[in-house]
């Protein structure tokens, strides 16, 4: 994520970059040392999508402050 945004790792902390998932469970997070997008919770496809053929988890990246 840091690379895609063109930010250095300290800038991620300075800009308060965070990942927000829909619903109460936050499935994704940013790794503080690498800037990589990682899973923060176990993702159970059968529980989330039941019998749907395509399972999509949406999330938003929020960057506070100026870039």
Helices and strands as residue ranges (DSSP letters): H 2-5, H 9-14, E 18-21, E 28-30, E 37-39, H 45-49, E 59-62
